[in-house]
C-alpha cells in the first residue's frame, strides 16, 4: 500500500518531538541536580558510546535497508550482532582486567567500572536497536520507530532522575542512559516474532554472512571512517575545551549542543528513514527534486525560530537554568547557525548510501574533521572558550553548505533545484534577522515571543505567495512511500 510521505513523517515526527520536549523540559531540573563538571563527564561517556557504536557493526546496520531480499538483510543483521557482541565482550573484559589489577587511575577508580560496564551493555543493546530500526524502515514501520524514540527520551529522564537518589551523579546518568536504550530496543523487538524473525536468523550460513559482508563492503570501507570522523571531531572539540578550561566548560558546551541540536535530532529521526526509503528506490531526478524541496521548506519554517532563539539565548538560559550554569547562553548563540543548516540537511547523508557515493561523504567528513580540530586546537591557546566555539560554529556553517552542494553534485541531482533552495534560504534568513532584531527591541519577553511568531507567519506566507512555496508543499504532500501502512 502506498502511503504519503507527509503521513509517515508526521507520525514519526510528532512522537520524536514529544520525546525531545521531555528532554528540553527536564533541563531546569537537571541544572539544579547535576553539576556542569559531572555533566561534562557524562557527555564524554555518550561520546565514547557513539564512537564505539560505529565499530560495533562496522556500519553494516545502515545497509540493512537496501537489499530487496530479506535473506541478505537477515545476514547483514546477524553480521552486525556478531561484531557488536565481540566488541561488547572485549570492553567488559578490559574493564574487569583494569579493575582487578589496579590499572585504573585513582581519580577514576570510583566510576571506572560504571563507565566500562555501562559502555559494554550499551554497545550490545545499541547494535540490536540499530538492526531493528533497519527492519522498521524496510517494512515502513515508522510509527513504531517514533514510539521507540519517545520511550527512549521518557525513560532517560525518569531513570536518571530516579537513580541519582541511590547512586552518585555520574553513575546515575550512565545507567539511566543504558536503561533507556535497553527499553527502547525492547519496544522495537516487541513488534512480533513472525515479522522480526530475520533479525534473529543466526542460523544463516557463514557463507551467506560472508557474501553479504563482501557485497556491502563499501559501508565499512567508507562509512566507518565517515562516522568516526564526525564522532571523533565532536569529542576532540570537547577535549580541547576541557584541557584549556576544565570539565565545567565541557558541561556547558555539551548542554548547549544538546539543546540547540535537539531539532536536528528530531528532523533526522523523522525524515531520514522516510528519505532513505525513497532514495533507495527512486530515480535521481525525483529524489533530487524531493530533497531540494524538503530542504527549502524546512529552512523557511525553521529560520525564524532559530534566529529568535539565538537572539534570546542569554536571557532564556539565565531565566531557566540554575545559577551554576550561568554563561551557557553564548555557547547556544555560537552553535545556532550551523544547527539550523544541519537541521534542514542532516538526512541527506542517506543519498550517499543509496547512490553508492560513500567515498565522497567520507572525504568530506574527514577533511572537515582535520581542518576544524587543528584550527580550533591552535586558537584555543590564544582565545577564550566561547570564542573557540564561535570559530567552530563558523567552520561548521561553511561545511554544512558545502556538504549540501556536494550531495547534489555527487549524486547527480539537478543543480537548478539546489540554486533555488539556496536563494530562497538567503532571502528568508535576511528577513528573519532583520525583523527578529526589531522584535528584540520590544522591552518585555512576553511581548517579543508573539512578535517572533508574526515574523514567522509573514516569512512563510511570502514564501508561499511569491517563491512558489505552494507548489513545493503540493509536491511534498503528493510524494509516496511504498510499503505497508504504519
NORJO-V353165 format. One record per residue. N is the residue number from 1. RES is the residue in one small letter. BURIAL is + if it has 9 or more other C-alpha atoms within 8 Angstrom, else -. Layout:
n = [N,N]
res = [RES,RES]
burial = [BURIAL,BURIAL]
This chain:
n = [1,2,3,4,5,6,7,8,9,10,11,12,13,14,15,16,17,18,19,20,21,22,23,24,25,26,27,28,29,30,31,32,33,34,35,36,37,38,39,40,41,42,43,44,45,46,47,48,49,50,51,52,53,54,55,56,57,58,59,60,61,62,63,64,65,66,67,68,69,70,71,72,73,74,75,76,77,78,79,80,81,82,83,84,85,86,87,88,89,90,91,92,93,94,95,96,97,98,99,100,101,102,103,104,105,106,107,108,109,110,111,112,113,114,115,116,117,118,119,120,121,122,123,124,125,126,127,128,129,130,131,132,133,134,135,136,137,138,139,140,141,142,143,144,145,146,147,148,149,150,151,152,153,154,155,156,157,158,159,160,161,162,163,164,165,166,167,168,169,170,171,172,173,174,175,176,177,178,179,180,181,182,183,184,185,186,187,188,189,190,191,192,193,194,195,196,197,198,199,200,201,202,203,204,205,206,207,208,209,210,211,212,213,214,215,216,217,218,219,220,221,222,223,224,225,226,227,228,229,230,231,232,233,234,235,236,237,238,239,240,241,242,243,244,245,246,247,248,249,250,251,252,253,254,255,256,257,258,259,260,261,262,263,264,265,266,267,268,269,270,271,272,273,274,275,276,277,278,279,280,281,282,283,284,285,286,287,288,289,290,291,292,293,294,295,296,297,298,299,300,301,302,303,304,305,306,307,308,309,310,311,312,313,314,315,316,317,318,319,320,321,322,323,324,325,326,327,328,329,330,331,332,333,334,335,336,337,338,339,340,341,342,343,344,345,346,347,348,349,350,351,352,353,354,355,356,357,358,359,360,361,362,363,364,365,366,367,368,369,370,371,372,373,374,375,376,377,378,379,380,381,382,383,384,385,386,387,388,389,390,391,392,393,394,395,396,397,398,399,400,401,402,403,404,405,406,407,408,409,410,411,412,413,414,415,416,417,418,419,420,421,422,423,424,425,426,427,428,429,430,431,432,433,434,435,436,437,438,439,440,441,442,443,444,445,446,447,448,449,450,451,452,453,454,455,456,457,458,459,460,461,462,463,464,465,466,467,468,469,470,471,472,473,474,475,476,477,478,479,480,481,482,483,484,485,486]
res = [x,x,x,x,x,x,x,x,x,x,x,x,x,x,x,x,x,x,x,x,x,x,x,x,x,x,x,x,x,x,x,x,x,x,x,x,x,x,x,x,x,x,x,x,x,x,x,x,x,x,x,x,x,x,x,x,x,x,x,x,x,x,x,x,x,x,x,x,x,x,x,x,x,x,x,x,x,x,x,x,x,x,x,x,x,x,x,x,x,x,x,x,x,x,x,x,x,x,x,x,x,x,x,x,x,x,x,x,x,x,x,x,x,x,x,x,x,x,x,x,x,x,x,x,x,x,x,x,x,x,x,x,x,x,x,x,x,x,x,x,x,x,x,x,x,x,x,x,x,x,x,x,x,x,x,x,x,x,x,x,x,x,x,x,x,x,x,x,x,x,x,x,x,x,x,x,x,x,x,x,x,x,x,x,x,x,x,x,x,x,x,x,x,x,x,x,x,x,x,x,x,x,x,x,x,x,x,x,x,x,x,x,x,x,x,x,x,x,x,x,x,x,x,x,x,x,x,x,x,x,x,x,x,x,x,x,x,x,x,x,x,x,x,x,x,x,x,x,x,x,x,x,x,x,x,x,x,x,x,x,x,x,x,x,x,x,x,x,x,x,x,x,x,x,x,x,x,x,x,x,x,x,x,x,x,x,x,x,x,x,x,x,x,x,x,x,x,x,x,x,x,x,x,x,x,x,x,x,x,x,x,x,x,x,x,x,x,x,x,x,x,x,x,x,x,x,x,x,x,x,x,x,x,x,x,x,x,x,x,x,x,x,x,x,x,x,x,x,x,x,x,x,x,x,x,x,x,x,x,x,x,x,x,x,x,x,x,x,x,x,x,x,x,x,x,x,x,x,x,x,x,x,x,x,x,x,x,x,x,x,x,x,x,x,x,x,x,x,x,x,x,x,x,x,x,x,x,x,x,x,x,x,x,x,x,x,x,x,x,x,x,x,x,x,x,x,x,x,x,x,x,x,x,x,x,x,x,x,x,x,x,x,x,x,x,x,x,x,x,x,x,x,x,x,x,x,x,x,x,x,x,x,x,x,x,x,x,x,x,x,x,x,x,x,x,x,x,x,x,x,x,x,x,x,x,x]
burial = [-,+,+,+,+,+,-,+,+,+,+,+,+,+,+,+,+,+,+,+,-,+,+,-,-,+,+,+,-,+,+,+,-,+,+,+,+,+,+,+,+,+,+,+,+,-,+,+,+,+,+,+,+,+,+,+,+,+,+,+,+,-,+,+,+,-,+,-,-,-,-,+,+,+,+,+,+,+,+,+,+,-,+,+,+,-,+,+,+,-,+,+,-,-,+,+,+,+,+,-,-,-,-,+,-,-,-,-,+,-,+,+,+,+,+,+,+,+,+,+,+,+,+,+,+,+,+,+,+,+,+,+,+,+,+,+,+,+,-,+,+,+,+,+,+,+,+,+,+,+,+,+,+,+,+,+,+,+,+,+,+,-,+,+,-,-,-,-,+,+,+,+,+,+,+,+,+,+,+,+,+,+,+,+,+,-,+,+,+,-,-,-,-,-,-,+,-,+,+,+,+,-,-,+,-,-,-,+,+,-,-,+,+,-,-,+,-,+,+,+,-,+,+,+,+,+,+,+,+,+,+,+,+,-,+,+,+,+,+,+,+,+,-,+,+,+,+,+,+,+,+,+,+,+,-,+,+,-,+,+,+,+,+,+,+,+,+,+,+,+,+,+,+,+,+,+,+,+,+,+,-,-,-,+,+,-,+,+,+,+,+,+,+,+,+,+,+,+,+,+,+,+,+,+,+,+,+,+,+,+,+,+,+,+,-,+,+,+,-,-,+,+,-,-,+,+,+,+,+,+,+,+,+,+,+,+,+,+,+,+,+,+,+,+,+,+,+,+,+,+,+,+,+,+,+,-,+,+,-,+,+,+,+,+,+,+,-,+,+,+,-,+,+,-,-,+,+,-,+,+,-,-,-,-,+,+,-,+,+,+,+,+,+,+,+,+,+,-,+,+,+,-,+,+,+,-,+,+,+,+,+,+,+,+,-,-,+,+,-,-,+,+,-,+,+,-,-,+,+,-,+,+,+,-,+,+,+,-,+,+,-,+,-,-,-,-,+,+,-,-,+,+,-,-,+,+,-,-,+,+,-,+,+,+,+,-,-,+,+,-,-,+,+,-,+,+,+,-,+,-,+,-,+,+,-,-]
